Amino acid sequence: MTIITVVGAGVMGTALTFPAADNGHEVRLVGTHLDEEIIAGCRRDRVHPRLRRTIHERVTPFSHTEIATALHDAEVVVLGVNSRGVHWAAQAIGPHVQPGQTILMVTKGLESTVEGELQVLPDVLRAHLPAAIRDRLQYAAIGGPSIAGELAARRHTSVVFVSRSAEVLPRLRALFSTPYYHIWTSDDLIGVELCVALKNPYALAVGLAAGVLEKQGNDPANAQNHNYAAAIFAQGLAETAVLVQHMGGRMETVYSLPGAGDLFVTTQGGRNSRMGLRLGKGLPFSDAGEEMSGETIEGVDAVIAIMPAIESMIARGVLAADALPLLRELHQIITRNTAVAFDFNRFFSKLPFAPPETAPGD
C-alpha cells in the first residue's frame, strides 16, 4: 500500500482518487481554500457535491489547514488545482514536501516569462518551491482525454503519464493503472504539456461554431456547422504543432492522446464550449464573461497567459509574423471585444497546400 495525497478537491483531482483507491492505496484528498464546502460534504455524507458520486472508502478528506498532516509520508503528491492555483499550491506544499516525493501534476496551462518565452506549469511549480527542496523532488504530469465524471464512473479512459525523469514512470503507472484507466508513458514533457494547455483555447474556438450557427437562425434543410468546427479543430492542431516544434517537443505527441485526443474531448462540452457558444452568437466577451462570472474558463486564462510570449517571439523574429492566426484572433475577441469573423484563408499557411483562390468580390 502506498500513500497518495491529492491536493485540490475539484472534479479532476477527486476523479483520480478512484483508480488509486481501487488499487488498494491510502488516498488523502486535500481541498484548497476554495474547496471547504466540498470537503465538508465529503466528510458529512461521503458524496462529492460536484461529481455527485460517493468517494471511495479508502479516501480521507482533509481541509487545506491540515495539509502538513496530509502530505506526511506520502510517496506521490497529485496536484489537481486549476491553472490559477499553481503559485498558491507551491506556497502551500512547499514547507511540507519531503525529499524523494513525486509531484504528479493534473493542472494544465502555460505562463509567459519575463524573457518572452513560454513555460510549462511543472517548471513554474518547481521554480516557486523552496530552493532547498525543489531539486530533491521528482516531477511528472498527466495528459490526454479524461473527463472527470467518466473516470469517476470507471469508464475506459486513456492517458499519458509524462516526466523528464523516465525512471519514475513505471512506478506511477503501476500505482494508477486499472482495467479502466489505461496509461501510456512518455518523456516528452514539453510536447505533452503544450498540447494539454493549448487544447483549452482551441476547444473554446471550436465552440464558436455552434454559436455562429445559432446566430444565423434555423436552416430549412437543417444544415449544421460541422465544416466550420472541423476547420477550427484542424487549425488548432496545426498551431499546436508550430509551438511544440518551436519548443523542442515531438510531433507524434500532437496527433496522439495529449494533442488530438485531448482537444477532441474538450470540444464535447464544458465551460470552454459554453463560452465559445456565447461568443459565437455575437455576445461581446465582456458580457459573456459576466454571464459566466465565478467560473474558471481555462481557455480564456490560457490565451491571456500565452499571448505576451507569442507577441514577444513574433517581435524577435522567432515566430513568423503570420504565425498562429487563430490564437491571435481569439486574443482580440477576448481582450478587445471584437466580433467573431475568421478569415479562413489565413489558416494552414505552413502546411503543404496551395492557398485557396480568392473568390470574386473578396
CORVENWO-V567179 format. One record per pair of residues at least 24 apart in sequence whose C-alpha atoms are under 7 Angstrom apart, sorted by sequence separation. I is the first residue (numbers start at 0). J is the second residue. D is the distance in whole Angstrom. If there is no record, write none. Layout:
i={I;I}
j={J;J}
d={D;D}
This chain:
i={0;1;2;3;4;5;6;7;38;78;82;138;155;156;157;158;159;160;161;162;163;0;70;75;76;77;78;79;81;82;154;155;156;157;158;159;160;161;163;271;8;70;74;75;76;77;78;79;80;82;153;159;161;162;205;270;35;74;75;76;77;78;79;161;204;205;271;67;75;78;302;28;26;27;28;29;30;32;201;25;26;27;28;29;30;31;25;26;27;28;29;30;27;29;98;201;20;89;93;101;102;103;104;105;93;99;100;101;102;103;104;105;20;29;98;99;100;101;102;103;104;17;20;86;89;90;98;99;10;85;89;10;86;27;197;194;284;142;284;193;285;143;284;142;190;283;281;190;189;190;194;202;206;279;187;191;205;187;190;195;194;195;198;202;194;198;202;4;210;4;191;195;206;210;214;12;209;210;213;11;203;207;210;211;4;202;203;206;207;210;211;3;119;202;206;209;210;2;3;4;5;6;7;203;204;207;208;2;3;4;5;6;7;199;203;207;1;3;4;5;6;7;119;5;6;238;109;107;108;107;203;50;158;199;200;199;200;200;200;144;234;143;144;234;143;142;144;143;144;143;144;14;17;11;14;10;14;22;19;19;18;18;18;18;117;117;109;115;116;108;111;115;110;111;109;110;109;111;115;111;115}
j={24;25;26;27;28;29;30;31;62;102;106;162;179;180;181;182;183;184;185;186;187;25;95;100;101;102;103;104;106;107;179;180;181;182;183;184;185;186;188;296;34;96;100;101;102;103;104;105;106;108;179;185;187;188;231;296;62;101;102;103;104;105;106;188;231;232;298;95;103;106;330;58;57;58;59;60;61;63;232;57;58;59;60;61;62;63;58;59;60;61;62;63;61;63;132;235;55;124;128;136;137;138;139;140;129;135;136;137;138;139;140;141;57;66;135;136;137;138;139;140;141;55;58;124;127;128;136;137;49;124;128;50;127;69;239;239;332;191;333;243;336;195;336;195;243;336;338;248;248;249;253;262;266;339;248;252;266;249;252;257;257;258;261;265;258;262;266;69;275;70;257;261;272;276;280;79;276;277;280;79;271;275;278;279;73;271;272;275;276;279;280;73;189;272;276;279;280;73;74;75;76;77;78;274;275;278;279;74;75;76;77;78;79;271;275;279;74;76;77;78;79;80;192;79;80;323;196;195;196;196;298;148;256;297;298;298;299;301;302;256;346;256;257;347;257;257;260;260;261;261;264;147;151;147;150;147;151;174;174;175;175;176;177;180;305;308;301;307;308;301;304;308;304;305;304;305;305;307;311;308;312}
d={5;6;6;6;6;6;6;6;7;7;6;6;4;5;5;5;5;5;5;5;7;7;7;6;6;6;6;7;6;6;6;6;6;6;6;5;6;5;6;6;6;7;5;5;5;5;5;5;6;6;6;7;7;6;6;6;7;6;6;6;6;6;6;6;7;6;6;6;7;7;6;7;6;6;6;6;6;6;7;6;5;5;5;5;5;5;7;6;6;6;6;5;7;6;7;5;7;6;5;6;6;6;6;6;6;6;5;5;5;5;4;6;6;7;5;5;6;6;6;5;6;7;7;7;6;7;6;7;7;6;5;6;7;6;7;6;7;6;6;6;7;7;5;6;5;5;7;4;5;6;6;6;7;6;6;6;7;7;6;6;6;7;7;6;5;5;5;6;7;6;6;7;5;4;5;5;6;6;6;7;5;4;7;5;6;6;5;4;5;4;5;5;7;7;5;7;4;5;6;6;6;6;7;7;6;6;6;6;5;5;5;5;5;7;5;4;7;6;6;6;6;5;6;7;7;6;6;6;4;5;6;6;7;6;4;4;6;7;6;6;6;5;7;6;4;5;5;6;4;5;6;5;6;5;6;6;5;7;6;5;6;7;6;7;7;6;7;7;5;6;6;4;5;6;7;6;6;6;5;5;7}
